[in-house]
């Protein structure tokens, strides 16, 4: 897989190669140095992209893990409250029926025994 090297990278590598040029160095040697610099810059960019992708993946996994943990934690907190609310509802229903029966017995409408 060959990557196209941008003109900016080519210009930068040529500038660097000319900057480190030794006296008596031929034009072909300078071009080879520039090509090596281009290759180095391309490799650096490729590694930087790969590292950046890896960091993004880790960041997303961490966010997902935190969201899953928070969701699980909120589900755990809701369940005991629902059980308590259910028991409270049944207790209030039983109390109201007992109060209604007591009212009927007190007023003589309902005779027990």
N, C-alpha and C positions, 0 to 999 in steps of 0.2 A: 504494500500500500504506500504509494508515494503521496506526500503532502505537497501542495503548492506553497511555495515560500513567498510571503508578501514582499512587495517592493520595498517597504519600510525596513524589513529585516535584511534584505539584500543590501540596501544602502548603508544600513548601520554596520553590517559585517564588513563591507568594503571600506568604510571609514575607519573601523578598528584595525583592519589589516594594513591599511596605508599608514596608520599611526604607529604601528609596531614594525614597520618595514625597515630592514637592515640595509646598509649601503652595499651595492652590488647585487641585490636581490632582483631576480628577473620578474617580469610581469606575470608569467605563468605561475611562478612560486607564490606571488601575492594573491593570484586568483585561487590557488589551492588553499591558501590560508583563509581567505574569505569564505570559500566553500565549507571549510571545517568549522568556521565560526557560525555560519548559517545553520549547519547541521546541529551544532551545540545549542544554538538558540531554539531551534525546532524541538530538540529533545527536552530541553528545559521546559518549554511551554507544554509539551505533551505530559511530562511528569507533574507539572503544576496543575493541569486540568484533572488528571487522575486523582491527585491528592485532594483537590477541591471537591470532586464528586464523592470521594470516600468520606470526607468530613460532612458533606451534606447528608449522605446516607445515615451516618452515625447520629447527626442532629435530628433527623426525622424519626429514627428508631427511638431515640430518647424521648422525643415529644409524644410518640405513640405509646410508649411504655408508661409515661407519666399520666397520659389521658386514661389509659386502661386502668391504672392503679387508682386514679381518682374516681373513675366510674365504679370500680369494684368496691371501693371504700364507701361511696355514697349508697350503693345498693345494700351493703352490710348495715349501714346506719338506718336505712328505711325499714328493713324487715322487723326489727324489734319494736319499732314504733307502731307498725301495722298490727302486730300481735297484741300489743298493749291496748291499742284502740279497739280492736275486736273484742277483747275481754271486757273492756270498759262498757262497750255498747251492750253486750249481753248482760252485764251486771246491772246496768241502768234499766234494761227491759224487765229483768226479774224483779227489781225493786219497785218498778211502777206497777207491775201486776200484783205484787204483794200489797202495795198501798191501795190499789183498787179493790182487792178482796177485803182488806181491813175496813175500808170505807163501807162496803156493802154489809159486812157483818155488824158494824157499829150502828148502822141505820136500820137494821132489822130486815133488810131485803134478802139477805143470804143467811140461812140458819145452818150452822155446822153442828152435827151431832145428834 
